[in-house]
Amino acid sequence: MQVRGLADTGAMLALLDVDDKWHEQCSAAYAELQKPLGTTAAVLAELFHLARRRRTEMEAIWSLVRSEAITVLPIADADLPPLDALMAKYADRPMDFADATLVHVAERESTDLVFTIDHNDFETYRVQTRSFRITPSRTS
């Protein structure tokens, strides 16, 4: 299955949380995105960790994943050295493991579109030599 872009933790959380300051921008951007979006187990772990105290958000995350609009892309042992290299390359940020998995799978899946509110980091990261296309934009 060809993914149309990638989904990061903060944007998915904002999409599901009507009280989040990014909710409206993320909802509008998500509605316009072609699906499925790819993500990784590391991103989902962050998402579930952040929502752990709110049962309704946990249920919303499961609903989103079950909708098949989000697909979990695999990370295998062979992917670990490139993830280590990415985290070393962006150590000045510092790049966390979940972001490293998204940048790595972006290269592997040949996509540069990311659904994120983490503009500062994803404006710095590169897919091969290209910048990421980020949605929603800061000005949305």
N, C-alpha and C positions, 0 to 999 in steps of 0.2 A: 504494500500500500504506500503510495507516494504522499508524503506529508506536504502541506502547503506553506508551512511555517512552523515556528516553535512557540511554546507557551511557557512563560516563567511564573514563578511563585506569586509575586506581588500582584500581577495583573489578574491571575485567576482568583486570588483572594478578594481583590477589589470587585471583580465581576460578581462574586457571590455575596458580598457584604454591602447591603444597600446604604449602610452608614459610612462606608469608606469614602474619603474625599475624591478618590479616583473612580468611583462606581459608574457614574454617568458616562465618562469618557471611555472606560473599558467596555461598558455594555454596548455603546455605539460602535466602537472599533470591532468588537467581537462579532457583532451582527453582520458586519461588512466582510469579514475574513472568510476565505474559502477554507473548508474543512476537509480532512482532519488536520489538526495541529499536533505536532509531536511534542512530547515532553519526556522526562526521564524519571526513573524511580527516585533519584536524589531530589528532584524538584517536588515530586509528590510527597516525599518524606518531610520536606520543609513545610509544605502546604498543610499536611495533616498535623504537624507539630504546632503550627501557628493557630490552628483552629481547634485544638484538642479540648478546650474547655467549653466549647459551644456546640452542642449536639446538632443544632439546625445547620450550622456550617459544615459539620462533618457529613451530614446527610446530603447537603448540596454538592460537596466535592464528589461523593460517590455517584450522585446522579449525573454530574458532568462527565465523569470518567465512563460511566455506563452508556452515555449517549452516543459514544463512538465519535464525537466531535474532537476528542482528545485521545491520542494513542500513545502508549508508553513505548519508547524506543529503547532497545537493549544496550546495555553497557556490559562488556565481557572482560575477562582478564586481559585480553590483547589490547583493550582500550586504555588500560591503566597507565602505561608509559606515556602515551600522548597527553593524558590528563595531567600527569605529573609535570610534563614539559610546559603545558599551558599555565598551570598554577605558578610555576617558576618564572615564566615569561612575564606574567602580570602580578608578580609578588608585591609590587609597589602599590597595588590597589587596596588590599590584596584580593585576589580572585578566590571565591569559595568553591567548594567541590561541585555544588549544584550548577553554578554558572559555567564551570569548566566542562561539565557534561553537555550543557546546551551548546557551547561553542564547538565542542568536538563533534557532536552529532550534526550541527549545522554544516560543517565541512563534509562529513560523511554522506549526508543526505542532499547535499548541493542546494541548500537554501540559505538565504540571508535575511529572511523576515522573522522578526521576533515580536511577540505580544508581551510587552513588559512595561512596567513603570520605572524600572531601574535604568534610567537614561544615562546617568553618569558612567556606569560601568559599560553598558552595551554600546555607547558612543565611542568608547575606547577600544573594546575588543574588535578583532578583525576576523573575517572568514576569508582565508587565504589572504588576499591583499585588499579586499573590499570591506567597506563599513557595513554594519547591520542596517537594515531598514527597520525602523522601530515604529510600532503602533501600540497604543495611541501616541500621538505626538505630544510634546510638552504644551503646545498651544491649543490643544483640542478643548 
